[in-house]
């Protein structure tokens, strides 16, 4: 059962960002705020993968 918990949090994370962007698109004035929000969400996801790749490279350098 403990294995089910870690899998649930992952799917729960993606849903929040999408709903928050939908209401923002409704108002015309918020259209300007939409790009920053979407960029922040996408950048937050990329950094998580970037650090991991950089860490792997560092490990490879040490192995050399």
C-alpha positions in Angstrom: 0.0 0.0 0.0 2.9 2.3 0.7 3.9 2.0 -3.0 0.5 3.4 -4.0 1.0 6.7 -2.1 4.2 7.8 -4.0 2.4 7.1 -7.3 -0.7 9.2 -6.4 1.3 12.5 -5.6 2.9 12.5 -9.1 -0.5 12.5 -11.0 -1.9 15.0 -8.5 0.8 17.6 -9.3 0.1 18.1 -13.1 -3.7 18.8 -12.7 -3.3 21.9 -10.4 -1.2 24.0 -13.0 -3.7 23.4 -15.8 -6.9 24.5 -13.9 -5.1 27.6 -12.6 -4.2 28.6 -16.2 -7.8 28.1 -17.5 -9.4 30.8 -15.3 -6.6 33.2 -16.1 -7.4 33.0 -19.8 -11.0 34.2 -19.2 -10.1 37.8 -18.4 -8.5 39.9 -21.2 -6.2 41.7 -18.8 -5.0 38.4 -17.4 -3.8 37.4 -20.8 -0.6 39.3 -20.1 -0.2 37.4 -16.8 -0.8 34.0 -18.6 2.6 33.8 -20.3 4.5 34.4 -17.0 2.5 31.8 -15.2 2.9 29.2 -18.0 6.6 29.9 -18.2 7.0 29.6 -14.5 5.2 26.3 -14.5 7.2 24.9 -17.4 10.5 26.3 -16.0 9.8 24.7 -12.6 9.3 21.3 -14.3 12.5 21.7 -16.4 14.8 22.6 -13.5 13.9 19.3 -11.7 15.2 17.3 -14.7 18.1 19.7 -15.4 19.7 19.3 -11.9 19.5 15.5 -12.3 21.3 15.5 -15.6 23.9 17.9 -14.3 24.4 15.7 -11.2 24.9 12.6 -13.5 27.6 14.5 -15.5 29.4 15.4 -12.3 29.4 11.8 -11.2 30.8 10.8 -14.6 33.6 13.4 -14.2 34.5 12.0 -10.8 34.6 8.5 -12.1 37.1 9.6 -14.8 
